[in-house]
Amino acid sequence: MKIRGAIFDVDGTLLDSMGIWDTIGEDYLRSVGREPRENLNQVFKNMSLHQAARYYQTEYGVALSIAQITDGVNAMLEQYYRLEAPLKKGAAQLVERLFGAGVKLCIATATDRDLVEAALCRLGICSYFGEIFTCSQVGRGKDEPDIFNKALSFLGTEREETLVFDDALYAIRTAKNAGFPVAAVCDAHEPEQGKIRDLADIYLEELSQLGRIEQFLPT
């Protein structure tokens, strides 16, 4: 396997930011006068923001448009991404190494584009990525392969030479089923590390483990 393209997830992969998603669903509902009935971070785990907004409408009777709901959630998230969200250890070095080896890079994320751009530009790595694809833009969550296929088309690389970096079991499974090699990134918010190890072509406890990637880079 030689890697000529790479598709990166953001939250839990490049950014150590999954903690913000543990409470944002409940915090938003309370901000519009609804009391959450369940653990929403688990309900929303496999959803795009657009899908979550629809859930607020159908399950909680939130009488706002999807655009209004997503704008409200994004306003709550904006300060965190613009000012606080940190890179995971080794993320900058990994991205720089891939880019320097001529690997084409792009982003595939469930998070709003403006938030991703704000965080990655603040952290100095935005320019390495040719494009940012979001689940809302594509119209599908990562439980379906559409966003990975869209990113692949942009990169113009062969599927078997395009490495997907992700931390979530469901997204890793989708990418593998779609024929992509996967580098799984360990994150404390994903409990299924054993299953992820079994699925992934490369398993990274930390992004600083460049030695596990080097052998697959173009010579």
C-alpha positions as CSV (number, residue, x, y, z in Angstrom):
1,M,0.0,0.0,0.0
2,K,1.3,3.4,-1.0
3,I,-0.6,6.5,0.2
4,R,-1.0,9.3,-2.3
5,G,-4.1,10.9,-0.7
6,A,-5.4,11.3,2.8
7,I,-8.9,12.2,4.1
8,F,-8.9,13.5,7.7
9,D,-11.7,13.7,10.2
10,V,-11.5,16.7,12.6
11,D,-13.0,16.1,16.0
12,G,-11.3,13.4,17.9
13,T,-8.8,12.9,15.1
14,L,-7.0,16.2,14.5
15,L,-8.6,18.1,17.3
16,D,-8.9,17.1,21.0
17,S,-12.4,18.4,21.0
18,M,-14.9,15.6,21.6
19,G,-15.6,16.8,25.1
20,I,-17.6,19.8,23.8
21,W,-20.0,17.4,22.1
22,D,-20.8,15.6,25.3
23,T,-23.1,18.4,26.5
24,I,-23.9,20.6,23.5
25,G,-27.1,18.8,22.6
26,E,-28.5,19.2,26.0
27,D,-27.3,22.7,26.4
28,Y,-29.0,23.8,23.2
29,L,-32.3,22.2,24.1
30,R,-32.3,24.0,27.4
31,S,-31.5,27.3,25.7
32,V,-34.8,26.9,23.7
33,G,-36.8,25.9,26.7
34,R,-36.8,22.1,26.3
35,E,-35.6,19.6,28.9
36,P,-33.7,16.7,27.4
37,R,-35.1,13.2,28.1
38,E,-32.0,11.1,27.2
39,N,-28.3,11.2,26.8
40,L,-28.2,13.2,23.6
41,N,-24.5,12.9,22.9
42,Q,-25.1,9.2,22.3
43,V,-28.2,9.9,20.2
44,F,-26.3,12.4,18.0
45,K,-23.1,10.4,17.8
46,N,-23.7,9.2,14.2
47,M,-25.7,12.3,13.0
48,S,-24.7,15.3,11.1
49,L,-25.7,18.7,12.5
50,H,-28.5,18.8,9.9
51,Q,-29.8,15.4,11.1
52,A,-29.6,16.5,14.7
53,A,-31.6,19.7,13.9
54,R,-34.3,17.5,12.3
55,Y,-34.3,15.4,15.5
56,Y,-34.9,18.5,17.6
57,Q,-37.9,19.3,15.4
58,T,-39.5,15.8,15.3
59,E,-38.7,14.6,18.8
60,Y,-38.8,17.8,20.8
61,G,-41.1,20.0,18.8
62,V,-38.6,22.8,18.4
63,A,-40.5,25.2,16.2
64,L,-37.6,26.7,14.4
65,S,-36.2,25.9,10.9
66,I,-33.3,23.6,10.4
67,A,-31.2,26.7,9.5
68,Q,-32.2,28.5,12.6
69,I,-31.4,25.5,14.8
70,T,-28.0,24.9,13.2
71,D,-27.2,28.6,13.5
72,G,-28.1,28.4,17.2
73,V,-25.9,25.4,17.9
74,N,-23.0,26.8,15.9
75,A,-23.2,30.1,17.8
76,M,-22.7,28.1,21.0
77,L,-19.8,26.2,19.5
78,E,-18.1,29.1,17.8
79,Q,-16.2,30.5,20.7
80,Y,-14.7,27.1,21.6
81,Y,-13.4,26.4,18.1
82,R,-12.2,30.0,17.4
83,L,-10.4,30.4,20.7
84,E,-9.9,27.1,22.6
85,A,-10.0,23.8,20.7
86,P,-6.5,22.2,20.8
87,L,-4.7,20.0,18.3
88,K,-4.1,16.4,19.3
89,K,-0.5,15.5,20.1
90,G,1.5,15.1,16.9
91,A,-1.2,16.3,14.6
92,A,0.8,19.2,13.1
93,Q,3.9,17.1,12.6
94,L,1.9,14.3,10.9
95,V,0.1,16.7,8.5
96,E,3.4,18.4,7.6
97,R,5.1,15.1,6.9
98,L,2.3,13.9,4.6
99,F,2.1,17.2,2.8
100,G,5.9,17.3,2.4
101,A,5.8,13.8,0.9
102,G,3.4,14.9,-1.8
103,V,0.3,13.3,-0.3
104,K,-2.9,15.2,-1.2
105,L,-4.9,16.1,1.9
106,C,-8.5,17.1,2.5
107,I,-11.0,17.1,5.4
108,A,-14.2,15.1,5.9
109,T,-16.1,16.2,9.0
110,A,-19.6,16.4,10.6
111,T,-18.7,19.8,12.0
112,D,-19.7,23.1,10.4
113,R,-17.1,24.3,7.9
114,D,-16.7,27.8,9.5
115,L,-15.8,26.2,12.8
116,V,-13.3,23.8,11.3
117,E,-11.7,26.6,9.3
118,A,-11.5,28.9,12.4
119,A,-9.8,26.2,14.5
120,L,-7.4,24.8,11.9
121,C,-6.3,28.3,10.7
122,R,-5.7,29.4,14.3
123,L,-3.6,26.3,14.9
124,G,-1.6,26.9,11.7
125,I,-2.5,23.8,9.6
126,C,-5.5,24.9,7.5
127,S,-3.3,25.6,4.4
128,Y,-2.2,21.9,4.1
129,F,-5.8,20.8,3.2
130,G,-7.1,21.3,-0.3
131,E,-10.7,21.2,0.6
132,I,-13.1,20.8,3.6
133,F,-16.1,18.5,3.1
134,T,-18.9,18.5,5.6
135,C,-21.7,16.0,6.2
136,S,-24.2,18.9,5.9
137,Q,-22.8,19.9,2.6
138,V,-22.9,16.4,1.2
139,G,-26.3,15.7,2.8
140,R,-25.3,12.4,4.5
141,G,-23.6,11.4,7.7
142,K,-20.6,9.2,8.0
143,D,-22.9,6.2,8.4
144,E,-22.9,6.3,4.6
145,P,-19.9,6.6,2.3
146,D,-20.9,9.7,0.3
147,I,-18.6,12.2,2.1
148,F,-15.6,9.9,1.6
149,N,-16.4,9.4,-2.1
150,K,-16.8,13.1,-2.6
151,A,-13.4,13.7,-1.0
152,L,-11.9,11.0,-3.1
153,S,-13.2,12.6,-6.3
154,F,-11.7,15.9,-5.2
155,L,-8.3,14.4,-4.5
156,G,-8.2,12.5,-7.8
157,T,-6.3,9.6,-6.2
158,E,-7.0,5.9,-6.3
159,R,-9.3,4.5,-3.6
160,E,-6.8,2.0,-2.4
161,E,-4.1,4.7,-2.2
162,T,-6.3,7.1,-0.2
163,L,-6.0,6.7,3.6
164,V,-8.9,7.8,5.8
165,F,-8.0,9.1,9.3
166,D,-10.8,8.8,11.8
167,D,-11.5,8.0,15.4
168,A,-15.1,6.8,15.4
169,L,-16.0,3.2,14.9
170,Y,-19.0,3.8,12.7
171,A,-17.1,6.1,10.4
172,I,-14.1,3.7,10.2
173,R,-16.5,0.8,9.4
174,T,-18.1,2.9,6.6
175,A,-14.8,3.8,5.1
176,K,-13.6,0.2,5.2
177,N,-16.8,-1.1,3.6
178,A,-16.3,1.5,0.9
179,G,-12.9,0.1,0.1
180,F,-10.6,2.7,1.7
181,P,-7.6,1.9,3.9
182,V,-8.0,3.4,7.3
183,A,-5.7,4.8,10.0
184,A,-7.7,4.7,13.2
185,V,-6.8,7.4,15.8
186,C,-7.4,6.5,19.4
187,D,-9.7,8.9,21.3
188,A,-10.9,8.5,24.9
189,H,-14.5,9.3,23.8
190,E,-14.7,6.2,21.6
191,P,-15.1,3.1,23.8
192,E,-14.8,0.4,21.1
193,Q,-11.0,0.4,20.7
194,G,-10.8,-3.3,20.3
195,K,-13.2,-3.4,17.4
196,I,-11.4,-0.4,15.8
197,R,-8.0,-2.2,16.1
198,D,-9.5,-5.2,14.3
199,L,-10.9,-3.0,11.4
200,A,-8.1,-0.5,10.9
201,D,-5.1,-1.0,8.6
202,I,-3.1,1.3,10.9
203,Y,-3.8,2.0,14.5
204,L,-2.4,5.1,16.2
205,E,-2.5,5.6,19.9
206,E,-1.1,9.1,19.1
207,L,-0.6,11.0,15.9
208,S,3.0,11.4,16.9
209,Q,3.6,7.7,15.9
210,L,4.9,8.7,12.4
211,G,6.9,5.5,12.1
212,R,3.6,3.6,11.5
213,I,2.9,5.8,8.5
214,E,6.3,6.3,7.0
215,Q,6.5,2.9,5.2
216,F,3.4,3.8,3.2
217,L,4.5,7.2,1.9
218,P,5.6,7.7,-1.7
219,T,9.3,7.3,-2.3
